[in-house]
């Protein structure tokens, strides 16, 4: 059974995230578990996630999930805008809520870090050549 879609394709926040993610070499988008996932051979960002709260969970619809730099991860998780996403958090992923105060340069940096950790040497080299 397919997961229900948990996003609006016309969401302007998703549009901004798409512009950042799909500008990276060989990046593509697919729907995974009802949410947009951005990937090359491996996923490097998701739009939307959930956080375990007590016996339940809290949905963070307008958020980005990234595979954080291990050195930066503790500081990110101390930030009230960030959360430990269900299922992926144990593997080093961090969620960041997105709203009208979002610093999109910060989002781009976090997405790029995640991309660099997942995309492979050839794609990272292409990214570095484009910079």
C-alpha positions in Angstrom: 0.0 0.0 0.0 1.4 3.4 -1.0 2.0 6.1 1.6 -0.4 9.1 1.3 1.2 12.3 0.1 2.2 14.5 3.0 3.1 17.7 1.1 1.6 20.2 -1.3 3.5 20.3 -4.6 2.9 24.1 -4.8 4.3 24.8 -1.3 6.6 27.8 -1.7 8.9 26.5 1.0 9.3 23.3 -0.9 10.0 25.3 -4.0 12.9 27.1 -2.3 14.3 23.8 -1.1 13.9 22.3 -4.6 15.9 25.2 -6.0 18.8 24.4 -3.6 18.8 20.7 -3.9 18.2 20.3 -7.6 21.1 22.7 -8.4 23.6 20.1 -7.1 25.3 17.8 -9.7 23.1 14.8 -10.7 20.5 15.6 -8.1 17.0 14.4 -8.6 13.7 14.2 -6.7 11.4 11.3 -5.9 8.6 10.7 -3.4 9.5 8.4 -0.6 7.1 7.5 2.2 4.8 10.3 1.1 7.4 13.1 1.2 9.9 14.5 -1.3 13.4 13.0 -1.2 16.4 14.5 -3.0 19.1 12.1 -4.1 21.9 11.1 -6.4 22.5 7.4 -5.7 21.6 8.0 -2.0 19.2 10.4 -0.5 20.8 13.6 0.8 17.7 15.5 1.9 14.0 15.0 2.7 11.3 17.6 2.9 9.3 17.0 6.1 9.8 14.6 8.9 8.6 13.5 12.3 10.0 13.5 15.8 9.2 11.0 18.6 7.4 12.7 21.5 6.5 10.5 24.4 4.4 7.6 23.1 3.5 9.4 19.9 5.1 11.6 17.3 5.0 15.2 16.1 5.0 15.9 12.4 7.3 18.7 11.1 5.8 19.3 7.7 7.8 22.3 6.6 11.3 21.0 7.5 14.4 19.6 5.9 16.2 16.5 7.0 19.9 16.3 6.3 22.8 14.0 7.1 24.7 16.4 9.4 28.4 16.8 9.8 29.2 14.7 12.9 31.1 17.6 14.5 28.2 20.1 13.9 25.4 17.7 14.8 25.4 18.3 18.6 25.2 22.1 18.2 22.4 21.7 15.6 20.4 19.4 18.0 20.8 22.1 20.7 19.2 24.6 18.4 15.4 24.9 19.1 14.8 25.0 15.3 16.2 21.5 15.0 15.0 18.1 15.9 16.1 14.5 16.1 14.0 12.9 13.3 12.4 9.5 13.8 14.1 6.5 12.2 16.9 8.6 10.6 18.2 10.5 13.7 20.0 7.4 14.9 22.0 7.4 11.7 23.2 11.1 12.1 20.3 12.9 10.4 19.0 16.2 11.8 15.7 18.0 11.0 15.5 21.8 10.7 12.1 23.5 10.8 11.6 26.0 7.9 9.5 29.2 8.2 9.5 32.8 7.2 12.6 33.5 9.4 14.6 30.7 7.7 18.2 31.6 6.7 18.3 29.9 3.3 22.1 30.3 3.1 22.2 28.1 6.2 19.8 25.6 4.6 22.0 25.5 1.5 25.1 24.8 3.6 23.4 22.0 5.5 22.1 20.5 2.2 25.5 20.7 0.6 27.2 19.0 3.6 24.7 16.2 3.4 25.2 16.0 -0.4 29.0 15.8 0.1 28.5 12.9 2.6 26.3 10.9 0.3 27.0 11.8 -3.4 30.4 10.1 -4.0 33.8 11.4 -5.0 32.9 12.1 -8.7 29.9 14.2 -7.9 31.7 16.1 -5.1 34.5 16.9 -7.6 31.9 18.2 -10.0 30.4 20.4 -7.3 33.9 21.7 -6.4 34.6 22.5 -10.0 31.3 24.4 -10.3 32.1 26.6 -7.2 
